[in-house]
């Protein structure tokens, strides 16, 4: 069976030189580029520097064991996307659970069977390749998307635009709780509202776009601002700037008196603007106006 991949890079982490030699030869013959590390600290450095496609990680090593090494790999945004396959002679249930809790993607038992190891590597690398292709496509079109693991709320990867937006809003504190609530609602067949973070006149909205019970959730980020929304309303419905400002606050649920205070005018003047807005939108009520406006904005 041919498991050859195109320039696949595998990092093998094991403190026993004989194990490294056997695996190195088998992987090399199958067309992989093989990197080696004989302890957890070295593995963290090699993974961050070389960005291998997959890591074969010995569970039991002196000093930092494989479980802790994996936890640190998954805690680092630069390496958490790399699949980790544990190599272990420990088949008891608690050890398998520990491996997955540490962030491992799979495991093989010792003594290793070369054909099994190669098959597992091929499967995970194919999945990783598809994810990389999706990330590249999202990057190319300037989308703001992040992938998160539902079990711990960690960001697995993010597009450049998403990274920039996240830095501007400091969303780390709010995201895990929202993701947990969204996951609970999803498991019950219910929907959960997007997360909205406000920073002055700007808002960053997080919406769950793709659900996976055990792997990654795709979250789409969209930034809005009052200025941008007012411009959209003007263009969509041929409103004046003041009419658009009034409609923008109606969408937010403000009363005429509230809007008058915000815009520095009387509630009666606000009502006059609203009458013009109703005519241009073809509606008769504030609720209908807000609904029509939101539907148009979300499509644009």
PyMOL commands that set and color helices and strands:
alter all, ss='L'
color gray80, all
select helices_A, chain A and resi 17-29+40-50+66-75+93-101+114-140+160-169+172-187+226-237+241-251+256-263+267-281+286-299
alter helices_A, ss='H'
color red, helices_A
select strands_A, chain A and resi 9-13+33-37+54-58+83-88+106-109+145-149+154-158+195-199+202-210+217-225
alter strands_A, ss='S'
color yellow, strands_A
deselect
rebuild
show_as cartoon
